[in-house]
Amino acid sequence: MNFLAHLFLSGDDPEIMVGNFIGDFVRGKNVYDQFSYNIALGIELHREIDEFTDSHAVVRESKIRLRPKYRHYSPVIVDMFYDHFLAKNWHVYNTNPLDRYASDAYIILNQFNNQLPERVQGLLPHVIRGNWLFNYSRIEGIHGALSGMSQRTPYESKMNEASLDLQIYYSEFEAEFSRFFPELQKMSSQFIKSKLK
């Protein structure tokens, strides 16, 4: 899953949201020594989400469809596709409109800016300026995000072409997301409840 799903699956706690947002940028196991309890919990949740997603049979179906062309980049592309379907169907999962949710999330992340890893501090202004969280709802937004990633990969990834595959297999990817995401929601909610003091 990508930025939007990680934030959404954090619930309403700002610190858990921040931790889940920065999870890819934090190394090491002793996150509770580096951050407040709830930010560290968010980082742990991020890792649980990634592990659950990477090993799930339904997600594997999505990745297999892309693997012949995109090889080891297919999981990254599927993460982006799934964020698109979450954004597109946002009203199914949240009563707060997506544009307002995105604005609120940017405010929260900015409030914790001094606790964000340096790479996230550099990235966040681009996320906000491009309104990534909201624009994931549009195929053009996904295309822009994947094209940007493609330019940053050390090897040819062809990720800039992936939005075409999204359009060709749109109903298949959406059906897989719809089967998978409720299970991910349940896992995330249970994980938070088990860890909150």
Secondary structure, 3 states (H helix, E strand, C coil): CCHHHHHHCCCCCHHHHHHHHHHHHCCCCCHHHHCCHHHHHHHHHHHHHHHHHHCCHHHHHHHHHHHHHHHHHHHHHHHHHHHHHHHHCHHHHCCCCHHHHHHHHHHHHHHCHHHCCHHHHHHHHHHHHCCHHHHCCCHHHHHHHHHHHHHHCCCCCCHHHHHHHHHHCHHHHHHHHHHHHHHHHHHHHHHHHHHCC
